[in-house]
């Protein structure tokens, strides 16, 4: 079973669309959960005026009946209230590309000196559809007690000291949900707000660091057989595919390059009393690998971090070129945010969730949820048989 998703969404277009194939029949879709994820993507300190216009919610055009997936391709729609793509007053031509954005590369690719079509398609409005797809996929994961949790870790000189574990993540989620920056540490939240305010006053922008944890994954999701089947490769691609993300780390990430192997690799411990857990009793006192070894989940929590660069649209503009004249010019301004880091953390959380669901169905896929559960349970029973007694 292969789970795939294609998305569309333009800044001033009529709607965002997610086209999902490979979902088994019988997944109970939690509409309130899906819409809540869409609402969280619109929130967070530092967002622009657009979020006061839109109130995102999902409408299913196919693949769902009576609240459950049918096994057919699922099409989810998130309508735009601010749909003015053909209004030249609202969407005038853009001839002065923004450094750091897709404007110039897209104009050259599609052989035009008007950046408008490129910036519309490259808009982060598309992430509403991707967030929706991830939330749908997480409805499948939650049926198998696999949970995904993301938050803002920090920005600039701020790094939240929060330690996340299978035991405390729900309490930390409550703290995150009470935070206007989606950072669960109060002191860090206040410092992040100060940085965003400073950026706004200076007509600048700011990015930061997001983090996602996945709990309850069985060992063996992904593969060590082919490079493009590795779970960490899939996750890295999904995260860096989010607008403005420039780096991805699994577990210790870049820190691995500055340590000896004895300080990187996680010792293995076995306890037969924990054979019924998702890791079948094989645990680690540390989790530097971030739950993935050799391209496969190892039963420990999966930990992914992603770095979002500052948004490329600056109110002050930046040095650029007028594509009509070739002369130096300040880049054009398009309605934007000072900081979209909280929203990006929601997109990342759901993008990770979608890839975990895809790997899960690659391992245990079937046409219906009953078949998927039977395959999963049969694997778990066999895995327990080979563990030490």
C-alpha positions in Angstrom: 0.0 0.0 0.0 1.5 3.4 -1.1 0.1 6.5 0.6 0.6 9.6 -1.6 -0.6 13.2 -1.5 -0.6 16.1 -4.0 -1.6 19.6 -2.9 -2.5 22.8 -4.5 -3.2 26.3 -3.1 -2.5 29.8 -4.2 -2.4 33.0 -2.0 -5.4 34.5 -3.8 -6.8 31.3 -5.3 -10.3 29.9 -4.7 -9.2 27.0 -2.4 -6.5 24.6 -1.2 -6.8 21.0 -2.3 -5.3 17.8 -1.0 -5.6 14.7 -3.2 -4.7 11.6 -1.2 -4.4 8.1 -2.5 -3.8 4.9 -0.6 -5.9 5.4 2.5 -7.6 2.1 3.5 -11.4 2.1 3.9 -12.7 2.5 7.4 -10.6 5.2 9.0 -12.8 7.2 11.4 -12.0 10.9 10.6 -12.0 13.3 13.5 -13.3 16.4 11.8 -12.9 18.5 14.9 -9.3 17.4 15.2 -8.6 18.2 11.5 -10.2 21.6 11.7 -8.4 22.4 14.9 -5.0 21.7 13.2 -6.1 24.0 10.4 -7.0 26.7 13.0 -3.7 26.3 14.8 -1.9 26.8 11.4 -3.5 30.1 11.2 -2.6 31.2 14.6 0.6 32.3 16.5 2.1 35.6 17.3 3.6 37.4 14.3 1.0 36.5 11.7 -0.3 39.1 9.2 -3.8 40.4 8.4 -4.8 37.5 6.2 -5.5 35.3 9.2 -8.3 37.6 10.2 -9.9 37.1 6.8 -9.7 33.3 6.6 -11.3 30.7 8.9 -10.0 27.4 7.5 -12.1 24.2 7.6 -12.2 21.1 5.6 -14.8 19.9 3.1 -14.5 16.4 1.6 -15.3 16.2 -2.1 -14.7 12.4 -2.4 -13.4 9.4 -0.5 -15.4 9.9 2.7 -18.9 8.6 3.6 -20.5 8.9 7.0 -17.3 10.1 8.6 -15.1 7.3 7.4 -12.8 6.8 4.4 -14.2 4.6 1.6 -10.8 3.5 0.1 -11.3 5.8 -2.9 -9.0 8.7 -3.5 -9.8 11.3 -0.9 -10.1 15.0 -2.1 -10.1 17.5 0.7 -10.9 21.2 0.1 -10.1 24.2 2.2 -11.9 27.2 0.7 -10.3 30.7 0.5 -12.5 33.6 1.5 -9.9 36.0 0.0 -10.2 34.6 -3.6 -9.1 37.4 -6.0 -6.7 35.7 -8.3 -8.1 37.3 -11.5 -8.5 40.8 -9.9 -5.6 42.9 -11.3 -6.1 45.5 -8.6 -5.6 42.8 -5.9 -3.0 40.8 -7.8 -0.9 43.3 -9.9 2.1 42.1 -11.9 5.3 41.8 -9.8 8.5 42.8 -11.6 10.9 43.3 -8.7 11.7 39.8 -7.3 12.2 39.3 -3.6 15.6 37.9 -2.6 15.0 34.5 -0.8 11.7 33.9 -2.5 10.8 31.8 -5.6 10.1 34.9 -7.6 13.2 35.2 -9.8 13.9 31.5 -10.3 10.3 30.9 -11.2 10.1 33.8 -13.6 13.2 32.5 -15.5 11.8 29.0 -15.4 8.5 30.0 -16.9 10.0 32.7 -19.2 8.2 35.7 -17.9 9.2 39.0 -16.3 6.0 38.9 -14.1 6.6 37.0 -10.9 2.9 36.8 -10.0 2.1 33.3 -11.1 5.2 32.0 -9.3 4.6 33.7 -6.0 1.0 32.6 -6.0 1.9 28.9 -6.5 4.9 29.1 -4.1 2.7 30.7 -1.4 2.5 29.0 1.9 -1.3 29.0 1.5 -0.6 25.5 0.1 0.4 24.4 3.5 -3.3 24.5 4.6 -3.8 21.5 2.3 -0.7 19.7 3.6 -1.7 20.3 7.2 -5.1 18.9 6.4 -3.6 15.8 4.7 -1.3 15.2 7.7 -4.2 15.5 10.2 -6.2 13.0 8.1 -3.2 10.6 8.1 -2.9 11.0 11.9 -6.5 9.8 12.4 -5.1 6.5 11.1 -2.1 6.6 13.4 -4.1 7.4 16.4 -6.1 4.2 15.9 -2.8 2.4 16.6 -1.8 4.6 19.5 0.8 6.5 17.5 0.8 10.1 18.5 2.6 13.1 16.8 3.4 16.3 18.8 5.2 19.4 17.6 6.1 22.8 19.0 8.4 25.8 18.6 11.8 25.2 20.2 13.2 28.7 19.7 14.7 31.4 17.6 17.8 33.6 17.4 19.4 33.3 20.9 16.3 31.6 22.5 16.3 27.8 22.9 13.5 26.4 25.1 14.9 24.0 27.8 11.8 21.8 27.5 12.5 18.1 27.7 9.8 15.9 26.0 9.1 12.3 26.9 6.4 9.7 26.4 5.2 10.4 30.0 5.0 14.2 29.8 4.2 15.2 26.2 0.5 15.7 26.8 1.2 18.1 29.7 3.7 19.9 27.4 1.1 20.0 24.7 -1.3 21.9 27.0 1.4 24.4 27.7 2.1 24.8 24.0 -1.6 25.4 23.4 -1.7 28.1 26.0 1.3 29.9 24.3 0.9 32.6 21.6 4.1 31.4 20.1 3.4 27.6 20.5 6.5 27.4 22.7 5.7 25.5 25.9 8.3 27.3 28.0 7.0 30.6 29.3 10.3 32.5 29.6 11.3 31.4 26.1 7.8 32.4 24.8 8.3 35.9 26.2 11.7 36.2 24.6 10.4 35.0 21.2 7.6 37.7 21.4 10.2 40.3 22.1 12.3 39.3 19.0 9.2 39.3 16.8 8.2 42.8 18.0 11.7 44.0 17.3 11.6 42.6 13.8 8.3 44.2 13.2 9.6 47.6 14.4 12.6 47.3 12.1 10.4 46.2 9.1 12.3 42.9 9.2 11.3 39.2 9.6 12.5 36.3 11.8 12.4 32.5 11.6 13.4 29.8 14.1 13.5 26.2 15.1 10.5 23.7 15.2 10.5 20.2 16.8 8.3 17.2 16.3 8.1 14.0 18.4 6.4 10.8 17.4 5.4 8.3 20.1 4.3 4.7 19.7 5.9 3.7 16.4 6.8 0.0 16.1 10.3 -0.9 15.0 10.9 -1.4 11.4 9.1 1.4 9.7 11.1 2.5 6.7 13.9 0.4 5.2 17.6 -0.1 5.0 17.4 -1.7 1.6 17.1 1.3 -0.7 18.3 4.9 -0.1 14.9 6.3 -1.1 13.0 4.0 1.3 14.8 5.2 4.5 12.4 6.7 7.0 14.8 9.6 7.9 15.2 10.4 4.2 11.4 10.6 3.8 11.0 12.8 6.8 13.9 15.1 5.8 12.3 15.5 2.4 8.9 16.2 3.8 10.2 18.9 6.3 12.5 20.7 3.9 9.7 20.7 1.4 7.8 23.1 3.7 8.1 26.7 2.5 11.1 28.5 4.1 12.6 25.4 5.8 16.3 25.2 5.2 17.6 22.3 7.4 16.4 19.1 9.1 17.9 17.1 11.9 17.0 13.7 13.3 17.9 13.2 16.9 21.2 14.8 17.7 21.5 15.9 14.1 24.5 18.1 13.3 25.8 17.6 16.9 26.8 14.0 15.9 29.7 15.5 13.9 31.3 16.9 17.1 31.2 13.8 19.3 32.9 10.5 19.5 30.8 7.4 18.7 30.6 6.4 22.3 28.8 9.7 23.0 26.5 9.4 20.0 25.2 5.8 19.7 22.4 4.7 22.1 23.1 1.6 24.3 20.4 -1.1 24.0 18.5 -2.4 27.1 16.0 -5.2 27.2 13.2 -5.8 29.7 10.8 -8.7 29.2 8.3 -6.8 31.4 7.9 -4.3 28.6 7.4 -6.7 25.7 3.9 -5.5 25.2 5.1 -1.9 24.5 5.6 -0.7 20.9 9.4 -1.3 21.2 8.8 -5.0 22.4 11.0 -4.4 25.5 14.1 -3.0 23.7 14.7 0.5 25.0 17.6 3.0 25.2 18.8 5.1 28.1 19.4 7.9 25.5 17.8 8.7 22.2 20.5 10.4 20.3 19.4 8.6 17.1 16.0 10.2 17.3 14.2 6.9 17.1 15.7 6.0 13.7 18.6 3.7 12.9 19.6 2.4 9.5 16.7 4.2 7.9 14.2 2.4 10.2 12.3 3.2 13.3 13.8 1.4 16.3 10.8 1.7 18.8 12.1 4.8 20.5 10.3 8.2 20.1 11.1 9.7 16.7 12.5 13.3 17.1 12.8 15.7 14.1 13.9 19.3 14.1 13.5 21.8 11.3 14.9 25.2 10.8 12.8 27.9 9.2 14.5 30.9 7.7 13.0 34.4 8.1 10.2 35.1 5.6 11.5 36.6 2.3 9.0 39.4 2.2 10.4 42.4 4.1 8.4 45.5 4.6 11.6 47.5 4.1 12.3 45.6 0.8 15.8 44.4 -0.3 18.1 45.2 -3.1 16.8 43.6 -6.3 16.4 44.2 -10.0 13.5 45.5 -12.1 12.9 42.6 -14.6 11.4 45.0 -17.1 14.3 47.5 -17.2 17.3 45.5 -15.7 18.0 48.4 -13.4 18.5 48.2 -9.6 15.3 48.4 -7.5 14.0 47.6 -4.1 12.0 44.3 -4.1 8.2 44.5 -4.3 6.1 44.0 -1.2 3.4 41.3 -1.0 1.1 40.9 2.0 3.0 38.7 4.5 3.9 37.9 8.1 6.7 39.1 10.3 7.0 35.6 11.7 5.2 32.4 10.8 7.2 30.1 13.0 4.3 29.0 15.2 2.2 28.1 12.1 5.2 26.4 10.5 5.5 24.1 13.5 1.9 23.0 12.9 2.7 22.3 9.2 5.8 20.4 10.2 4.0 18.3 12.8 1.4 17.2 10.2 4.0 16.7 7.4 5.9 14.4 9.7 2.6 12.6 10.7 1.8 12.0 7.0 5.2 10.4 6.3 4.9 8.2 9.4 1.4 7.0 8.2 2.9 6.4 4.8 5.7 4.2 6.3 3.1 2.5 8.5 0.9 1.5 5.5 4.0 0.4 3.6 4.6 -2.1 6.4 1.0 -3.1 7.2 -1.1 -1.8 4.3 -4.4 -3.3 3.2 -7.6 -2.2 1.6 -9.5 -1.9 4.9 -8.6 -0.9 8.4 -9.5 -4.4 9.6 -6.8 -5.9 7.2 -4.3 -3.2 8.3 -4.9 -4.0 12.0 -4.7 -7.8 11.4 -1.3 -7.3 9.7 0.0 -5.0 12.4 -1.2 -7.4 15.2 0.3 -10.4 13.4 3.7 -8.6 13.2 3.5 -7.7 16.9 2.8 -11.3 17.9 5.7 -12.6 15.8 8.0 -10.0 17.1 7.2 -10.9 20.7 7.9 -14.6 19.9 11.5 -13.9 19.0 12.3 -11.6 22.0 14.1 -13.2 25.0 11.7 -14.8 27.4 
